[in-house]
Amino acid sequence: MLSGDLPLIRGKSRRLPSEKSNQYPGAIKYIISDEAEYLKENWGNGVFVVRNCSTDMIAKAVREYEGVTRKHEIGGMIKALRLGDAQNIIAAFGEDAAVIQYHEDEALLLAADGIWSRLMEADPFWAGYCAVLVNIHDIAAMGAKPIAMVDILSFSDEQICREVTRGMATASIQFGVPIVGGHLHPDTPYSVVDVAILGSARMDQIIFSHTAEAGNQVVAAVDLQGRVHPSCALNWDSVTMKTAEQVRAQVDVLQELGRERLVTAGKDISNPGVIGTLGMLLEVSGKGAVIDLESIPRPDLRELGITFDLWVRMYPGMGFVFTVRDEHVTEVCRRFAGVGMTAAPIGRVNDTRNLTIRFEGEETDVFDLGRDGIMRLFADSGDLCP
């Protein structure tokens, strides 16, 4: 068992009717459970356990997690939308943001994200906050400066609309990235928020996802000073309680990594969690990796009443994965420590195109990225879809 942790768990989400959020009526905590022996005495804190834990168990849980499986449709969309190379487009599908060169040494970055309806229903304020947060992450992860955002808001309930926009405004002010326009549907039968963002960077400081190198170390960086969000057990909130100065420093450190070329590739940890996000980075790089579960940064899970299995699938308030050459690993970890984040090497990149997890001498392949992958970006030939 991972030191200080509860036993590992796996499986599908179930609703716990006693675990309602105090922040918004009807909000439900989603706890992960399957083939697990539920302990009645732990009903209050939502803990599920199994008798034995293994890398097979973790691999299956990550592969079958909805945050991963929802990414499978991306490849099909790319095939439908891509019409060939466009002028000045340096990078597009498979990256956190598209990169458009507009000057010899300058680029604009464009990204967009939507929020799960499940989160909108559970906590509209947090959904609005995250709509801004995830977009800022997409630009920051590429070593760029976020400039401004636009949104599309559709709603069927005025209270939901008020809470969503309050969350968006809170994050926008906190991170110093303005929302400058958008579109409103005030009479839809559903509630959805989508945000797009513009960023900028020098061409030589951009951190891509597709440039990992065999032999690089994998470094994960997460702000562990936070909480499991009261409305969603799969969200780690390390941002809402922080000052503007703190979160802006965490975003700015990524620009330092890009300017000084301290990392070879990077990606913000999103809905697939740390393992799934690393898989996406490796998929577009045409690489594989072996990672040690024991090395993944984590808070005191026992104190929080959550399991390691849940932790590796969480969306962190501030978290990133990078590939780093050996000589830069210590400096990269030091830079993150300087802004209150925990960074550590967790594995090494190889040429296998398999993502393998390791724990106590046991190894299991989580993804065969050359055969089917996560985003399904590759054709049958193994080449990236044109």
Residue pairs with C-beta under 8 A, 6 or more apart in sequence:
1 7
1 8
1 53
2 8
2 293
2 294
2 298
2 301
2 308
2 359
3 294
4 300
4 301
4 302
5 298
5 301
5 302
5 307
5 308
6 47
6 49
6 301
6 302
6 305
6 306
6 307
6 308
7 49
7 50
7 51
7 52
7 53
7 307
8 50
8 53
8 54
8 57
8 58
8 61
8 307
8 308
8 309
9 32
9 33
9 34
9 36
9 48
9 49
9 50
9 61
9 307
9 309
9 310
10 32
10 34
10 35
10 36
10 50
10 57
10 58
10 60
10 61
10 64
10 309
11 32
11 33
11 34
11 35
11 36
11 61
11 64
12 32
12 33
12 34
12 64
13 30
13 31
13 32
13 33
13 66
14 30
14 31
14 33
15 28
15 30
16 28
16 29
16 31
16 43
16 46
17 28
18 43
18 44
19 28
19 29
19 31
19 46
19 233
20 26
20 27
20 28
20 29
21 27
21 28
21 29
21 122
21 123
21 230
21 231
22 230
23 123
23 125
23 126
23 230
23 231
24 122
24 123
24 124
24 125
24 163
24 231
26 121
26 122
27 121
27 122
27 123
27 230
27 231
28 122
28 231
29 46
29 230
29 231
29 232
29 233
30 118
30 232
30 233
30 234
31 46
31 48
31 233
31 310
32 48
32 61
32 233
32 234
32 307
32 309
32 310
32 313
33 48
35 50
36 48
36 49
36 50
37 48
37 49
37 50
37 51
38 48
39 47
39 48
39 49
42 48
42 49
42 305
45 305
46 233
46 305
47 305
47 306
47 307
48 307
49 307
50 57
53 308
53 309
54 359
54 362
54 364
55 293
55 357
55 358
55 359
55 362
55 363
55 364
56 362
56 364
57 309
58 275
58 293
58 308
58 309
58 312
58 357
58 359
58 364
58 366
59 357
59 364
59 365
59 366
61 309
61 313
62 68
62 272
62 273
62 275
62 276
62 312
62 313
62 366
63 366
63 367
65 272
65 273
65 276
65 313
67 234
67 270
67 271
67 272
67 273
67 276
67 313
67 315
68 272
68 273
68 276
68 279
68 374
70 271
71 272
71 276
71 280
71 374
71 375
72 374
72 375
72 376
73 376
74 93
74 375
74 376
74 377
75 373
75 375
75 376
75 377
75 378
75 385
76 376
78 93
78 377
78 385
79 385
82 92
82 93
82 385
82 386
84 386
88 100
88 101
88 102
89 98
89 99
89 100
89 101
90 99
90 100
90 101
90 107
90 203
90 206
91 98
91 99
91 206
91 208
91 210
92 98
92 99
93 377
94 209
94 210
94 280
94 283
94 284
94 375
94 377
94 384
95 142
95 208
95 209
95 210
95 284
96 111
96 137
96 138
96 139
96 141
96 142
96 209
96 267
96 268
97 109
97 110
97 111
97 138
97 139
97 142
97 144
97 197
97 199
98 109
98 110
98 111
99 107
99 108
99 109
99 142
99 206
99 208
100 107
100 108
100 109
100 110
101 107
101 203
102 108
104 203
105 202
105 203
105 204
106 200
106 201
106 202
106 203
107 144
107 200
107 201
107 202
107 203
107 206
108 198
108 199
108 200
109 139
109 142
109 144
109 198
109 199
109 200
109 201
109 206
110 196
110 197
110 198
110 199
111 135
111 138
111 139
111 196
111 197
111 199
112 135
112 194
112 195
112 196
112 197
113 131
113 134
113 135
113 138
113 194
113 195
114 131
114 192
114 193
114 194
115 127
115 130
115 131
115 134
115 192
115 193
115 194
116 127
116 271
117 190
117 191
117 192
119 126
119 127
119 130
119 231
119 232
119 235
120 127
120 160
120 164
120 191
120 192
120 193
121 191
122 231
122 232
123 163
123 229
123 231
123 232
124 159
124 160
124 161
124 163
124 164
124 167
124 191
125 163
125 164
125 166
125 167
125 170
126 167
126 229
126 231
126 232
126 235
126 237
127 164
127 167
127 193
128 163
128 164
128 165
128 166
128 167
128 168
128 169
128 170
128 171
128 193
129 167
129 168
129 170
129 171
129 239
129 240
130 167
130 171
130 235
130 315
131 151
131 164
131 167
131 168
131 171
131 193
131 194
131 195
132 149
132 167
132 168
132 171
132 172
132 175
132 177
132 179
132 195
133 171
133 175
133 239
133 317
134 268
134 270
135 146
135 149
135 195
135 196
135 197
136 146
136 171
136 175
136 177
136 197
136 251
137 268
137 270
137 318
137 320
138 197
138 268
139 145
139 146
139 197
139 199
140 146
140 251
140 254
140 255
140 268
141 207
141 254
141 266
141 267
141 268
141 320
142 199
142 201
142 206
142 207
142 208
142 258
142 266
143 201
143 205
143 206
143 207
143 254
143 255
143 257
143 258
143 259
143 266
144 199
144 200
144 201
144 205
144 206
144 255
144 258
145 199
145 200
145 201
145 255
146 175
146 177
146 197
146 198
146 199
146 251
147 177
147 197
147 198
147 199
147 200
148 177
148 178
148 179
148 180
148 197
148 198
149 172
149 177
149 178
149 179
149 180
149 195
149 196
149 197
149 198
150 179
150 180
150 181
150 182
150 195
150 196
151 168
151 179
151 182
151 183
151 193
151 194
151 195
151 196
152 182
152 183
152 184
152 185
152 192
152 193
152 194
152 195
153 161
153 164
153 165
153 182
153 183
153 184
153 185
153 192
153 193
154 184
154 185
154 188
154 190
154 191
154 192
154 193
155 161
155 164
155 185
155 186
155 188
155 191
155 192
156 187
156 188
156 189
156 190
156 191
157 191
160 191
161 186
161 191
164 191
164 193
168 179
168 193
168 195
169 179
170 240
171 239
172 178
172 179
173 244
174 239
174 242
174 244
174 247
175 244
175 247
175 248
175 251
176 244
176 248
177 197
179 195
201 255
201 258
202 259
204 261
205 255
205 258
205 259
205 261
206 258
207 254
207 257
207 258
207 263
207 265
207 266
207 322
208 265
208 266
209 265
209 266
209 267
209 280
209 281
209 284
209 285
210 265
210 284
210 285
210 286
211 264
211 265
211 285
212 264
212 265
212 281
212 282
212 285
212 287
212 323
212 349
213 264
213 265
213 287
213 323
213 325
213 349
214 287
214 349
214 350
214 351
215 325
215 326
215 348
215 349
215 350
216 264
216 265
216 323
216 324
216 325
216 348
216 349
217 323
217 324
217 325
217 326
217 329
217 345
217 347
217 348
217 349
218 278
218 289
218 291
218 321
218 322
218 323
218 324
218 345
218 346
218 347
218 348
218 349
219 263
219 321
219 322
219 323
219 324
219 329
219 332
219 333
219 343
219 344
219 345
219 346
220 269
220 274
220 278
220 296
220 297
220 319
220 320
220 321
220 322
220 343
220 344
220 346
221 297
221 319
221 320
221 321
221 322
221 332
221 333
221 336
221 341
221 342
221 343
222 236
222 238
222 269
222 274
222 297
222 298
222 316
222 318
222 319
222 320
222 341
222 342
222 343
223 238
223 239
223 250
223 316
223 317
223 318
223 319
223 340
223 341
223 342
224 238
224 297
224 298
224 299
224 341
224 342
225 238
225 340
226 236
226 237
226 238
226 239
226 241
226 299
226 316
226 317
227 236
227 237
227 238
227 241
227 304
228 235
228 236
228 237
228 304
228 306
228 314
229 235
229 236
229 237
233 306
233 310
234 310
234 313
234 314
234 315
235 314
235 315
235 317
236 311
236 314
236 315
236 316
236 317
236 319
237 317
238 316
238 317
238 318
239 247
239 317
239 318
240 317
246 339
246 340
247 318
249 339
249 340
250 318
250 339
250 340
250 341
252 339
253 335
253 336
253 338
253 339
253 341
254 266
254 320
256 262
256 335
257 263
257 266
257 322
257 332
257 335
262 324
262 328
262 331
262 332
262 335
263 322
263 323
263 324
263 328
263 332
264 322
264 323
264 324
264 325
265 281
265 285
265 322
265 323
266 281
266 320
266 321
266 322
266 323
267 277
267 278
267 280
267 281
267 320
267 321
267 322
268 277
268 319
268 320
269 277
269 315
269 316
269 319
269 320
269 321
270 277
270 315
271 315
272 279
272 280
272 313
272 374
273 312
273 313
273 314
273 315
274 296
274 312
274 316
274 319
274 321
275 291
275 312
275 313
275 355
275 357
275 366
276 313
276 374
277 321
278 289
278 291
278 321
278 355
279 355
279 366
279 367
279 369
279 373
279 374
280 374
280 375
281 321
281 323
282 288
282 289
282 349
282 353
282 355
282 369
283 367
283 369
283 373
283 374
283 375
283 377
283 378
284 375
284 377
284 384
285 323
285 349
286 353
286 370
286 384
287 349
287 350
287 351
287 352
287 353
287 369
288 349
288 350
288 351
288 352
288 353
288 354
288 355
288 356
288 369
289 347
289 348
289 349
289 350
289 355
289 356
290 347
290 348
290 350
290 356
290 357
290 358
290 363
291 346
291 347
291 355
291 356
291 357
291 358
292 346
292 347
292 357
292 358
292 359
293 308
293 312
293 357
293 358
293 359
294 359
295 344
295 345
295 346
295 347
296 311
296 312
296 344
296 346
297 342
297 343
297 344
297 346
298 308
298 311
301 307
301 308
301 311
318 341
322 332
323 349
324 332
324 345
329 345
332 343
333 343
333 344
333 345
335 343
336 342
336 343
337 343
347 358
353 368
353 369
353 370
354 365
354 367
354 368
354 369
354 370
355 365
355 366
355 367
355 369
356 363
356 364
356 365
356 366
357 363
357 364
357 366
367 373
367 374
370 378
370 382
377 384
377 385
378 384
378 385
379 385
379 386
